[in-house]
Amino acid sequence: MNRCQNTGLIRKRPFLNPIASANLRQEIDNLIDLQIDKWEQTVPFATHFEGELINQRYYQRHLIETVWRIRLLRVVESKAIAEIAKESPEAAQIWANYEMEEMLHDELFIQDLEKAGISREELLNTEPYLSTKLLVGFFSYLLDHEGSLGVLAYSYLVEYVNVKKEPKKIDAMKKTIGVDKIGGQIAHSYTDTNDDHPGEVWNAIRYIIKDDEDIASLKRYLQEQQEILAMYFREIYADIVESAQKESVAA
């Protein structure tokens, strides 16, 4: 018996044929749409950047945290390539290409951060929020104990929401912040949409899903990750908005 396993050598037909894959993707998209509706009703400042007035400190801190999330998550997402390759070389190739396109996107947000008045030194001296650390830790847990599907699920969630919601946000921010000050965010949104990052990630997911249990897990991952993301938005709201309100009352 050959003891060498986890090499992706056994090429099985994907559990989901093209029609089943399209149907499941539509089901997942509908699930995410429901999560978005709930998000906008329950998470503070959920649509803040779509409004006519922008809290500048909140905007600056959000850009800082976005940079940290990209930097921290790209480490664990890179580790995911090895785990994916053990299951499906095809999925690993897709994921590697996706990561190549996303790897340096922190620089896009840093460009806008500097235009917002925050230097690289100040960025480096700002510690990530606990919610960001927990998100990165959750990914590490998934890779060690449940597999790569949860990591891919997060990227699909983020890319789907970005393509669906970012254009409206960008249009509003062009007016409130200025098109010349959000060039990095515009470029990031353009890449997500025109390179079809949701479709790219879904193609990788299709190769990883091997049974109905994985489909159920995919749906749970999306809900769990939405909860962790909500923790971040509540944390930044408490840190920036609520704290300023308390200081104003105290004064």
TORKOL-4160 file (C-alpha; in steps of 0.2 Angstrom, whole numbers, padded with zeros to 4 digits, m for minus):
251
<pt num="1" X="0000" Y="0000" Z="0000"/>
<pt num="2" X="0007" Y="0017" Z="m0005"/>
<pt num="3" X="0007" Y="0028" Z="0011"/>
<pt num="4" X="0009" Y="0044" Z="0002"/>
<pt num="5" X="m0008" Y="0053" Z="0003"/>
<pt num="6" X="m0015" Y="0070" Z="0001"/>
<pt num="7" X="m0007" Y="0074" Z="m0015"/>
<pt num="8" X="m0022" Y="0078" Z="m0026"/>
<pt num="9" X="m0017" Y="0064" Z="m0037"/>
<pt num="10" X="m0034" Y="0055" Z="m0037"/>
<pt num="11" X="m0044" Y="0066" Z="m0049"/>
<pt num="12" X="m0062" Y="0063" Z="m0046"/>
<pt num="13" X="m0077" Y="0071" Z="m0056"/>
<pt num="14" X="m0083" Y="0087" Z="m0046"/>
<pt num="15" X="m0097" Y="0083" Z="m0034"/>
<pt num="16" X="m0106" Y="0098" Z="m0042"/>
<pt num="17" X="m0109" Y="0097" Z="m0061"/>
<pt num="18" X="m0110" Y="0114" Z="m0070"/>
<pt num="19" X="m0129" Y="0115" Z="m0067"/>
<pt num="20" X="m0129" Y="0110" Z="m0049"/>
<pt num="21" X="m0115" Y="0122" Z="m0046"/>
<pt num="22" X="m0125" Y="0137" Z="m0054"/>
<pt num="23" X="m0140" Y="0132" Z="m0044"/>
<pt num="24" X="m0130" Y="0131" Z="m0027"/>
<pt num="25" X="m0122" Y="0148" Z="m0031"/>
<pt num="26" X="m0138" Y="0156" Z="m0033"/>
<pt num="27" X="m0144" Y="0149" Z="m0017"/>
<pt num="28" X="m0129" Y="0155" Z="m0008"/>
<pt num="29" X="m0131" Y="0172" Z="m0016"/>
<pt num="30" X="m0149" Y="0173" Z="m0010"/>
<pt num="31" X="m0142" Y="0168" Z="0008"/>
<pt num="32" X="m0129" Y="0182" Z="0007"/>
<pt num="33" X="m0142" Y="0194" Z="0001"/>
<pt num="34" X="m0153" Y="0190" Z="0017"/>
<pt num="35" X="m0137" Y="0192" Z="0028"/>
<pt num="36" X="m0134" Y="0209" Z="0020"/>
<pt num="37" X="m0152" Y="0215" Z="0024"/>
<pt num="38" X="m0150" Y="0209" Z="0042"/>
<pt num="39" X="m0133" Y="0218" Z="0043"/>
<pt num="40" X="m0140" Y="0234" Z="0037"/>
<pt num="41" X="m0153" Y="0234" Z="0050"/>
<pt num="42" X="m0143" Y="0228" Z="0065"/>
<pt num="43" X="m0125" Y="0234" Z="0063"/>
<pt num="44" X="m0121" Y="0252" Z="0067"/>
<pt num="45" X="m0114" Y="0263" Z="0053"/>
<pt num="46" X="m0117" Y="0248" Z="0041"/>
<pt num="47" X="m0121" Y="0260" Z="0027"/>
<pt num="48" X="m0111" Y="0275" Z="0033"/>
<pt num="49" X="m0100" Y="0278" Z="0018"/>
<pt num="50" X="m0116" Y="0278" Z="0007"/>
<pt num="51" X="m0122" Y="0294" Z="0016"/>
<pt num="52" X="m0119" Y="0312" Z="0013"/>
<pt num="53" X="m0109" Y="0316" Z="0028"/>
<pt num="54" X="m0093" Y="0306" Z="0033"/>
<pt num="55" X="m0085" Y="0304" Z="0050"/>
<pt num="56" X="m0067" Y="0308" Z="0046"/>
<pt num="57" X="m0060" Y="0298" Z="0061"/>
<pt num="58" X="m0071" Y="0283" Z="0057"/>
<pt num="59" X="m0065" Y="0284" Z="0039"/>
<pt num="60" X="m0047" Y="0284" Z="0043"/>
<pt num="61" X="m0048" Y="0270" Z="0056"/>
<pt num="62" X="m0058" Y="0259" Z="0044"/>
<pt num="63" X="m0044" Y="0261" Z="0031"/>
<pt num="64" X="m0031" Y="0257" Z="0044"/>
<pt num="65" X="m0040" Y="0241" Z="0049"/>
<pt num="66" X="m0043" Y="0236" Z="0031"/>
<pt num="67" X="m0025" Y="0237" Z="0028"/>
<pt num="68" X="m0022" Y="0226" Z="0043"/>
<pt num="69" X="m0035" Y="0213" Z="0038"/>
<pt num="70" X="m0027" Y="0212" Z="0021"/>
<pt num="71" X="m0009" Y="0210" Z="0028"/>
<pt num="72" X="m0014" Y="0197" Z="0041"/>
<pt num="73" X="m0026" Y="0187" Z="0031"/>
<pt num="74" X="m0014" Y="0185" Z="0016"/>
<pt num="75" X="m0003" Y="0175" Z="0027"/>
<pt num="76" X="m0016" Y="0162" Z="0032"/>
<pt num="77" X="m0024" Y="0163" Z="0014"/>
<pt num="78" X="m0007" Y="0158" Z="0007"/>
<pt num="79" X="m0006" Y="0144" Z="0019"/>
<pt num="80" X="m0022" Y="0138" Z="0012"/>
<pt num="81" X="m0015" Y="0135" Z="m0005"/>
<pt num="82" X="m0005" Y="0120" Z="0002"/>
<pt num="83" X="m0021" Y="0112" Z="0010"/>
<pt num="84" X="m0031" Y="0115" Z="m0006"/>
<pt num="85" X="m0018" Y="0107" Z="m0017"/>
<pt num="86" X="m0019" Y="0091" Z="m0006"/>
<pt num="87" X="m0037" Y="0090" Z="m0012"/>
<pt num="88" X="m0038" Y="0098" Z="m0029"/>
<pt num="89" X="m0024" Y="0105" Z="m0039"/>
<pt num="90" X="m0037" Y="0113" Z="m0050"/>
<pt num="91" X="m0044" Y="0123" Z="m0035"/>
<pt num="92" X="m0026" Y="0127" Z="m0029"/>
<pt num="93" X="m0022" Y="0134" Z="m0046"/>
<pt num="94" X="m0037" Y="0145" Z="m0046"/>
<pt num="95" X="m0034" Y="0151" Z="m0028"/>
<pt num="96" X="m0016" Y="0154" Z="m0031"/>
<pt num="97" X="m0021" Y="0166" Z="m0046"/>
<pt num="98" X="m0034" Y="0174" Z="m0035"/>
<pt num="99" X="m0021" Y="0177" Z="m0021"/>
<pt num="100" X="m0008" Y="0184" Z="m0034"/>
<pt num="101" X="m0021" Y="0197" Z="m0039"/>
<pt num="102" X="m0026" Y="0202" Z="m0021"/>
<pt num="103" X="m0009" Y="0200" Z="m0012"/>
<pt num="104" X="m0003" Y="0218" Z="m0013"/>
<pt num="105" X="m0020" Y="0227" Z="m0012"/>
<pt num="106" X="m0015" Y="0234" Z="0005"/>
<pt num="107" X="m0005" Y="0247" Z="m0005"/>
<pt num="108" X="m0021" Y="0253" Z="m0014"/>
<pt num="109" X="m0029" Y="0257" Z="0003"/>
<pt num="110" X="m0012" Y="0265" Z="0010"/>
<pt num="111" X="m0013" Y="0277" Z="m0005"/>
<pt num="112" X="m0030" Y="0283" Z="0001"/>
<pt num="113" X="m0025" Y="0283" Z="0019"/>
<pt num="114" X="m0010" Y="0294" Z="0016"/>
<pt num="115" X="m0022" Y="0306" Z="0007"/>
<pt num="116" X="m0033" Y="0306" Z="0022"/>
<pt num="117" X="m0019" Y="0312" Z="0033"/>
<pt num="118" X="m0012" Y="0296" Z="0040"/>
<pt num="119" X="0006" Y="0292" Z="0038"/>
<pt num="120" X="0013" Y="0274" Z="0036"/>
<pt num="121" X="0022" Y="0276" Z="0053"/>
<pt num="122" X="0005" Y="0280" Z="0061"/>
<pt num="123" X="m0002" Y="0265" Z="0052"/>
<pt num="124" X="0012" Y="0254" Z="0059"/>
<pt num="125" X="0010" Y="0260" Z="0076"/>
<pt num="126" X="m0009" Y="0256" Z="0077"/>
<pt num="127" X="m0013" Y="0239" Z="0083"/>
<pt num="128" X="m0027" Y="0229" Z="0074"/>
<pt num="129" X="m0043" Y="0227" Z="0083"/>
<pt num="130" X="m0047" Y="0212" Z="0093"/>
<pt num="131" X="m0060" Y="0207" Z="0081"/>
<pt num="132" X="m0048" Y="0207" Z="0067"/>
<pt num="133" X="m0036" Y="0196" Z="0077"/>
<pt num="134" X="m0051" Y="0184" Z="0080"/>
<pt num="135" X="m0055" Y="0183" Z="0062"/>
<pt num="136" X="m0037" Y="0178" Z="0057"/>
<pt num="137" X="m0037" Y="0166" Z="0072"/>
<pt num="138" X="m0053" Y="0158" Z="0065"/>
<pt num="139" X="m0045" Y="0155" Z="0048"/>
<pt num="140" X="m0030" Y="0147" Z="0056"/>
<pt num="141" X="m0042" Y="0136" Z="0066"/>
<pt num="142" X="m0052" Y="0131" Z="0051"/>
<pt num="143" X="m0036" Y="0126" Z="0041"/>
<pt num="144" X="m0029" Y="0116" Z="0056"/>
<pt num="145" X="m0046" Y="0107" Z="0061"/>
<pt num="146" X="m0059" Y="0108" Z="0047"/>
<pt num="147" X="m0051" Y="0111" Z="0031"/>
<pt num="148" X="m0049" Y="0125" Z="0017"/>
<pt num="149" X="m0068" Y="0127" Z="0013"/>
<pt num="150" X="m0071" Y="0140" Z="0027"/>
<pt num="151" X="m0057" Y="0151" Z="0020"/>
<pt num="152" X="m0063" Y="0150" Z="0003"/>
<pt num="153" X="m0081" Y="0154" Z="0009"/>
<pt num="154" X="m0075" Y="0170" Z="0017"/>
<pt num="155" X="m0067" Y="0176" Z="0001"/>
<pt num="156" X="m0083" Y="0173" Z="m0008"/>
<pt num="157" X="m0093" Y="0182" Z="0005"/>
<pt num="158" X="m0082" Y="0197" Z="0004"/>
<pt num="159" X="m0080" Y="0197" Z="m0015"/>
<pt num="160" X="m0099" Y="0195" Z="m0018"/>
<pt num="161" X="m0103" Y="0209" Z="m0006"/>
<pt num="162" X="m0090" Y="0220" Z="m0013"/>
<pt num="163" X="m0096" Y="0218" Z="m0031"/>
<pt num="164" X="m0114" Y="0221" Z="m0025"/>
<pt num="165" X="m0112" Y="0235" Z="m0013"/>
<pt num="166" X="m0095" Y="0244" Z="m0018"/>
<pt num="167" X="m0101" Y="0254" Z="m0033"/>
<pt num="168" X="m0114" Y="0263" Z="m0023"/>
<pt num="169" X="m0102" Y="0267" Z="m0009"/>
<pt num="170" X="m0089" Y="0273" Z="m0022"/>
<pt num="171" X="m0101" Y="0284" Z="m0030"/>
<pt num="172" X="m0106" Y="0292" Z="m0014"/>
<pt num="173" X="m0088" Y="0294" Z="m0008"/>
<pt num="174" X="m0083" Y="0303" Z="m0024"/>
<pt num="175" X="m0094" Y="0317" Z="m0018"/>
<pt num="176" X="m0091" Y="0316" Z="0000"/>
<pt num="177" X="m0072" Y="0313" Z="0000"/>
<pt num="178" X="m0067" Y="0317" Z="m0017"/>
<pt num="179" X="m0063" Y="0306" Z="m0032"/>
<pt num="180" X="m0044" Y="0311" Z="m0031"/>
<pt num="181" X="m0043" Y="0305" Z="m0013"/>
<pt num="182" X="m0051" Y="0287" Z="m0016"/>
<pt num="183" X="m0041" Y="0281" Z="m0031"/>
<pt num="184" X="m0035" Y="0266" Z="m0022"/>
<pt num="185" X="m0052" Y="0260" Z="m0017"/>
<pt num="186" X="m0059" Y="0264" Z="m0035"/>
<pt num="187" X="m0045" Y="0253" Z="m0042"/>
<pt num="188" X="m0048" Y="0239" Z="m0029"/>
<pt num="189" X="m0067" Y="0239" Z="m0034"/>
<pt num="190" X="m0063" Y="0239" Z="m0052"/>
<pt num="191" X="m0052" Y="0224" Z="m0050"/>
<pt num="192" X="m0065" Y="0214" Z="m0040"/>
<pt num="193" X="m0078" Y="0218" Z="m0053"/>
<pt num="194" X="m0069" Y="0217" Z="m0070"/>
<pt num="195" X="m0058" Y="0201" Z="m0065"/>
<pt num="196" X="m0074" Y="0193" Z="m0058"/>
<pt num="197" X="m0067" Y="0188" Z="m0042"/>
<pt num="198" X="m0083" Y="0181" Z="m0035"/>
<pt num="199" X="m0084" Y="0169" Z="m0050"/>
<pt num="200" X="m0065" Y="0165" Z="m0048"/>
<pt num="201" X="m0067" Y="0160" Z="m0030"/>
<pt num="202" X="m0083" Y="0151" Z="m0033"/>
<pt num="203" X="m0074" Y="0140" Z="m0046"/>
<pt num="204" X="m0062" Y="0135" Z="m0033"/>
<pt num="205" X="m0076" Y="0131" Z="m0021"/>
<pt num="206" X="m0084" Y="0120" Z="m0033"/>
<pt num="207" X="m0069" Y="0109" Z="m0034"/>
<pt num="208" X="m0068" Y="0108" Z="m0015"/>
<pt num="209" X="m0086" Y="0103" Z="m0011"/>
<pt num="210" X="m0087" Y="0085" Z="m0011"/>
<pt num="211" X="m0104" Y="0081" Z="m0003"/>
<pt num="212" X="m0119" Y="0088" Z="0005"/>
<pt num="213" X="m0111" Y="0090" Z="0021"/>
<pt num="214" X="m0099" Y="0102" Z="0014"/>
<pt num="215" X="m0113" Y="0112" Z="0007"/>
<pt num="216" X="m0121" Y="0113" Z="0024"/>
<pt num="217" X="m0104" Y="0118" Z="0031"/>
<pt num="218" X="m0102" Y="0132" Z="0018"/>
<pt num="219" X="m0118" Y="0140" Z="0023"/>
<pt num="220" X="m0113" Y="0139" Z="0042"/>
<pt num="221" X="m0096" Y="0147" Z="0038"/>
<pt num="222" X="m0105" Y="0162" Z="0029"/>
<pt num="223" X="m0115" Y="0165" Z="0044"/>
<pt num="224" X="m0101" Y="0163" Z="0057"/>
<pt num="225" X="m0090" Y="0175" Z="0047"/>
<pt num="226" X="m0104" Y="0188" Z="0045"/>
<pt num="227" X="m0105" Y="0187" Z="0064"/>
<pt num="228" X="m0086" Y="0190" Z="0066"/>
<pt num="229" X="m0086" Y="0204" Z="0054"/>
<pt num="230" X="m0101" Y="0212" Z="0063"/>
<pt num="231" X="m0090" Y="0212" Z="0079"/>
<pt num="232" X="m0077" Y="0223" Z="0070"/>
<pt num="233" X="m0090" Y="0236" Z="0065"/>
<pt num="234" X="m0097" Y="0236" Z="0082"/>
<pt num="235" X="m0079" Y="0238" Z="0089"/>
<pt num="236" X="m0074" Y="0252" Z="0078"/>
<pt num="237" X="m0091" Y="0261" Z="0081"/>
<pt num="238" X="m0088" Y="0260" Z="0100"/>
<pt num="239" X="m0070" Y="0266" Z="0098"/>
<pt num="240" X="m0073" Y="0280" Z="0087"/>
<pt num="241" X="m0091" Y="0286" Z="0087"/>
<pt num="242" X="m0097" Y="0281" Z="0104"/>
<pt num="243" X="m0082" Y="0287" Z="0113"/>
<pt num="244" X="m0083" Y="0304" Z="0105"/>
<pt num="245" X="m0101" Y="0306" Z="0110"/>
<pt num="246" X="m0096" Y="0302" Z="0128"/>
<pt num="247" X="m0082" Y="0314" Z="0128"/>
<pt num="248" X="m0094" Y="0327" Z="0121"/>
<pt num="249" X="m0106" Y="0324" Z="0135"/>
<pt num="250" X="m0093" Y="0325" Z="0148"/>
<pt num="251" X="m0086" Y="0341" Z="0141"/>
